[in-house]
């Protein structure tokens, strides 16, 4: 694989290094204190800082850069382009930047009103046919769980108990979901204080960090040559017999990158449809893994276009299910993107662990295929797989 080495190096600033350190500390706290991430999949947990326009300044982990940025944008758009100080919002909508219904994103403004903070966690259950809100044979999103569009959890600094109650009553494990939300809110509250203490919560700091990112990106792409490359891949789902080939094309022109699917597959009645956020995050993953922290933010997003068609396999819209796309589909897309990036001479780095299948604290009904990630469970699985204390 060819590696593009920059002709000059722009040193990372102490401010960016400190910001990433603070974000990763917050990320670790979220993963430790969230009941779901402690029991199940913590690789979807991520914490980010956004400027007052909603542009991402930095993240704790790079895997979900495009998705988290799109979710924050959809939340702000839902409330007129801004979220006032004292308000708190949450969303799990895969069709509005998210990934699948078990990934919740909490968004709040900085105390000074100069930007926003976001935290994402993977909760264990939000309804649907199966405990865990992952249904291998789902044909529609509602079989996977409840869609939560941008919803206020707090107004003028006061909790919105109607919203919290609605979420509680749509989870078989309400105590776990409530604990996840509290962990995210507490993490963001403490992050706000830490950023203010470090002098990283203001507009000037955000502008300087993004300008640094632009310099790093110019450096990274300084020797990149224009061209076009293509490869093929396949999305396979044994439980429903889905086996869809696709072609992926990367075009580089004047320092801009464009990923496209020349013949885009239609959406399928299986849980491998990828939301636009999942698709963009997966295609960017090999590049994000190889970039310095200072360049892995809104500046990278500005350099890359992801061309997809709404309603397709790689830009799911209602009612297409998306439950395992962050693993099966994202992993395949990232592998093909890494192949093309290497051919183009881009810097890439290992990313595979971001999309590996997670260990789950309960079983899911699969099929007889020897390679099925869900071993077949006998009997009435819908009733027998509930954890102690779960609401039936």
C-alpha positions in Angstrom: 0.0 0.0 0.0 1.4 3.4 -0.9 1.7 6.0 1.7 1.7 9.7 0.9 4.3 11.5 3.1 3.9 15.3 3.4 6.7 17.5 2.2 6.7 19.6 5.3 5.4 19.1 8.8 3.1 21.6 10.7 3.7 21.0 14.4 0.6 20.3 16.4 -0.2 23.1 18.9 -0.2 22.5 22.7 -3.8 23.7 22.6 -4.9 20.9 20.3 -3.0 18.3 22.2 -4.6 19.5 25.5 -8.1 19.6 23.9 -7.8 16.0 22.6 -6.5 14.9 26.0 -9.5 16.4 27.8 -11.9 14.9 25.3 -10.4 11.4 25.7 -10.6 11.7 29.5 -14.3 12.6 29.2 -14.7 9.7 26.7 -13.2 7.3 29.2 -15.4 8.6 32.0 -18.5 8.1 29.8 -17.6 4.5 29.0 -16.9 3.7 32.7 -20.1 5.3 34.0 -22.6 4.4 31.3 -24.3 1.1 32.3 -24.8 0.0 28.7 -21.2 0.6 27.6 -20.0 -1.2 30.7 -22.0 -4.3 29.7 -22.0 -4.2 25.9 -20.6 -2.2 23.0 -18.4 0.8 24.0 -16.9 1.4 20.6 -19.8 3.8 19.7 -19.1 6.0 22.7 -17.6 9.3 21.6 -17.4 12.9 22.9 -17.0 16.0 20.7 -16.5 19.8 20.8 -18.3 21.9 18.2 -18.0 25.6 17.5 -21.0 28.0 17.5 -21.9 27.2 13.9 -22.0 23.5 14.7 -18.6 22.7 13.0 -16.8 19.9 14.7 -13.5 21.1 16.3 -12.3 17.8 17.8 -13.5 14.4 18.9 -12.3 11.9 21.5 -12.4 9.1 18.9 -12.4 9.4 15.1 -14.5 6.4 14.0 -17.8 8.3 13.9 -16.6 11.8 12.8 -19.1 12.2 10.0 -22.0 10.7 11.8 -21.6 12.7 15.0 -21.2 15.9 13.1 -24.4 15.2 11.1 -26.4 14.4 14.2 -25.3 17.6 15.9 -26.3 19.5 12.8 -29.7 17.9 12.6 -30.3 18.6 16.3 -29.5 22.3 15.9 -31.6 22.5 12.7 -34.5 21.0 14.5 -34.5 23.9 17.0 -34.0 26.8 14.6 -30.2 26.5 14.2 -29.2 26.9 17.8 -29.6 25.4 21.2 -29.8 28.1 24.0 -27.8 27.8 27.2 -29.7 25.7 29.7 -31.2 23.4 27.1 -30.3 19.8 26.4 -31.3 17.6 23.5 -31.1 14.0 22.5 -31.7 12.0 19.3 -31.1 8.4 18.0 -32.5 9.0 14.5 -30.4 7.0 12.0 -32.0 9.0 9.2 -30.7 12.3 10.6 -27.0 11.7 11.1 -27.2 8.7 13.4 -26.3 5.0 12.9 -28.8 2.7 14.4 -31.5 3.2 17.1 -29.4 2.0 20.0 -26.9 4.9 19.5 -28.1 8.0 21.4 -26.5 11.4 21.1 -26.9 14.1 23.8 -26.2 17.7 22.7 -25.8 20.7 25.0 -24.4 24.2 24.5 -21.3 25.4 26.3 -22.1 27.5 29.4 -20.7 30.6 27.6 -22.9 30.0 24.5 -19.8 29.8 22.3 -20.3 26.3 21.0 -21.7 22.9 21.7 -20.7 19.6 23.3 -22.0 16.2 22.2 -21.8 12.7 23.7 -22.9 9.5 22.0 -23.4 6.1 23.8 -24.8 2.8 22.8 -27.7 1.8 25.0 -28.8 -1.8 25.5 -32.5 -1.5 24.5 -35.0 1.0 23.1 -37.9 -1.3 22.2 -38.5 -3.2 19.0 -39.1 -6.9 18.4 -36.0 -8.2 20.3 -34.4 -7.4 23.6 -31.3 -5.3 22.6 -33.1 -3.6 19.7 -31.1 -5.6 17.2 -33.3 -7.8 15.1 -31.5 -10.0 12.5 -34.6 -10.5 10.4 -36.0 -7.0 10.7 -37.7 -5.7 7.5 -38.5 -2.3 8.9 -36.9 0.1 11.3 -39.8 -0.2 13.8 -38.9 -3.8 14.4 -35.6 -2.6 15.7 -36.8 0.0 18.2 -38.2 3.5 18.8 -37.1 6.4 16.7 -36.3 9.5 18.8 -36.1 12.7 16.7 -34.3 15.6 18.2 -36.0 16.0 21.6 -35.4 18.4 24.5 -34.4 16.8 27.7 -34.0 20.1 29.5 -35.4 23.7 29.1 -34.0 26.7 30.9 -31.9 24.5 33.0 -34.9 22.3 34.2 -35.3 18.7 33.2 -38.2 17.8 30.9 -39.8 14.9 32.7 -42.3 14.3 29.9 -39.4 13.5 27.6 -37.6 11.3 30.1 -40.8 9.4 30.9 -41.5 8.8 27.2 -38.0 7.3 26.8 -38.4 5.2 30.0 -41.6 3.6 28.8 -40.1 2.6 25.4 -37.2 0.6 26.8 -37.3 -2.9 28.4 -34.4 -1.7 30.5 -35.5 1.8 31.6 -33.0 1.9 34.5 -30.2 1.2 32.1 -31.3 3.8 29.6 -31.8 6.4 32.4 -28.3 5.6 33.7 -26.8 6.0 30.2 -28.5 9.4 29.8 -27.3 10.6 33.3 -23.8 9.5 32.5 -23.8 11.4 29.3 -25.2 14.6 30.8 -22.8 14.4 33.8 -19.8 13.8 31.4 -20.7 16.9 29.3 -21.2 19.1 32.4 -17.8 18.2 33.7 -16.3 18.6 30.2 -17.7 22.1 29.9 -15.9 23.0 33.1 -12.6 21.4 32.0 -12.6 23.2 28.7 -13.3 26.6 30.3 -10.5 26.0 32.8 -8.1 25.1 30.0 -9.1 28.2 28.0 -10.5 26.1 25.2 -14.2 27.0 25.4 -14.2 30.3 23.6 -14.8 31.4 20.0 -11.2 32.5 19.5 -9.8 29.2 20.6 -12.1 27.3 18.3 -11.3 29.5 15.3 -7.5 29.1 16.0 -7.9 25.3 16.3 -9.8 25.0 13.0 -7.2 27.2 11.3 -4.5 24.9 12.5 -6.5 22.0 11.1 -6.6 23.7 7.7 -2.8 24.1 7.8 -2.4 20.4 8.7 -4.7 19.3 5.9 -2.9 21.4 3.3 0.3 19.7 4.5 -1.2 16.2 4.3 -2.5 16.7 0.8 0.4 18.7 -0.6 1.7 15.9 -2.9 -1.6 14.3 -3.7 -2.1 13.7 -7.4 -5.4 14.0 -9.2 -6.9 10.7 -10.4 -9.7 8.2 -10.2 -9.7 4.6 -8.8 -12.5 2.0 -8.3 -13.0 -1.3 -6.6 -15.8 -3.7 -5.8 -17.3 -5.1 -2.7 -20.2 -7.1 -1.4 -22.7 -6.8 1.5 -23.8 -10.2 2.7 -26.4 -11.0 5.4 -27.0 -14.7 5.9 -30.2 -14.5 8.0 -32.2 -13.1 5.1 -30.2 -14.2 2.1 -29.1 -10.7 1.1 -26.0 -10.7 -1.0 -25.5 -7.3 -2.8 -22.4 -6.5 -4.9 -21.4 -2.9 -5.3 -18.8 -0.7 -6.9 -17.0 2.2 -5.1 -15.1 4.9 -6.9 -12.7 7.5 -5.4 -11.9 10.7 -7.4 -9.3 13.2 -6.4 -9.3 16.6 -8.0 -7.6 19.8 -6.8 -7.2 18.5 -3.3 -10.8 17.4 -3.0 -11.9 13.8 -2.5 -15.1 12.3 -3.8 -16.5 8.8 -3.0 -19.4 7.6 -5.2 -21.2 4.4 -6.1 -21.6 4.4 -9.9 -24.6 2.0 -9.7 -26.0 2.4 -6.2 -27.8 -0.7 -4.8 -31.4 -0.2 -3.6 -32.3 -0.5 0.0 -33.1 -4.0 1.3 -35.5 -5.5 3.8 -32.6 -6.5 6.1 -30.7 -4.8 8.9 -27.6 -4.0 6.8 -28.9 -0.8 5.2 -26.4 1.9 6.1 -27.5 5.4 7.1 -25.8 8.4 5.5 -23.9 9.0 8.7 -22.7 5.4 8.9 -21.6 5.3 5.3 -19.7 8.6 5.5 -18.0 7.6 8.7 -17.0 4.2 7.3 -15.5 5.7 4.1 -13.6 8.3 6.1 -12.4 5.8 8.7 -9.1 4.7 7.0 -8.2 8.4 6.3 -9.2 9.6 9.8 -7.2 6.9 11.4 -4.1 8.1 9.6 -4.5 11.8 10.1 -3.1 13.8 13.0 -5.6 14.9 15.6 -5.4 18.5 14.4 -6.8 17.6 11.0 -9.6 15.1 12.0 -12.5 17.5 12.3 -14.7 19.8 10.1 -11.7 20.5 7.9 -11.6 16.8 6.8 -15.3 16.8 6.2 -15.0 19.9 4.0 -12.4 18.1 1.9 -14.5 14.9 1.2 -17.8 14.5 -0.7 -19.8 11.3 -0.2 -22.3 10.9 -3.1 -25.2 8.7 -2.2 -28.9 8.4 -3.2 -31.6 8.8 -0.4 -33.4 5.5 0.0 -30.5 3.4 -1.3 -28.5 0.7 0.6 -25.9 3.3 1.5 -28.3 6.2 2.4 -31.1 4.5 4.3 -34.4 6.2 4.8 -37.5 5.1 6.6 -38.6 2.4 6.8 -35.3 0.6 6.0 -33.7 -1.1 9.1 -30.1 -0.2 10.0 -29.3 -2.3 13.0 -26.1 -4.0 12.0 -24.9 -1.6 9.4 -22.4 0.0 11.8 -20.6 -3.4 11.9 -21.3 -5.5 8.7 -21.8 -2.8 6.1 -19.4 -0.2 7.7 -16.7 -2.8 7.9 -16.9 -3.7 4.2 -17.1 0.0 3.1 -14.1 0.9 5.2 -12.1 -2.0 3.7 -12.9 -0.8 0.2 -12.2 2.8 1.1 -8.8 1.8 2.5 -8.0 -0.1 -0.7 -8.8 3.0 -2.8 -7.0 5.4 -0.5 -3.8 3.3 -0.7 -4.0 3.3 -4.5 -4.4 7.1 -4.4 -1.4 7.6 -2.2 -3.3 8.7 0.9 -2.0 8.1 4.4 -4.0 5.3 6.0 -3.8 3.5 9.3 -5.4 0.5 11.0 -9.1 1.1 11.7 -10.6 -2.4 11.7 -11.4 -2.6 15.4 -13.8 0.3 15.1 -16.3 -1.9 13.2 -15.7 -5.3 14.7 -18.8 -7.3 15.8 -19.4 -6.5 19.5 -19.9 -8.9 22.4 -23.5 -8.8 23.6 -24.8 -9.5 27.1 -27.7 -11.5 25.6 -28.3 -13.8 22.7 -30.1 -13.0 19.4 -31.9 -15.4 17.1 -29.8 -16.1 14.0 -29.9 -18.8 11.3 -28.3 -22.1 10.4 -25.4 -20.6 8.4 -22.1 -21.7 9.9 -20.8 -18.1 9.7 -23.8 -16.5 11.2 -22.8 -14.0 14.0 -25.9 -14.9 15.9 -26.0 -18.6 16.9 -29.5 -20.0 16.4 -31.5 -20.1 19.7 -34.2 -22.8 20.1 -37.6 -22.3 21.6 -39.6 -19.1 22.0 -36.6 -16.8 21.9 -38.8 -13.7 22.0 -39.9 -14.6 25.5 -36.9 -16.5 26.9 -34.0 -14.0 26.2 -35.1 -11.2 28.6 -32.5 -10.4 31.3 -33.6 -10.5 34.9 -35.5 -7.3 35.7 -36.3 -6.5 32.1 -39.8 -5.3 31.3 -41.8 -7.9 29.3 
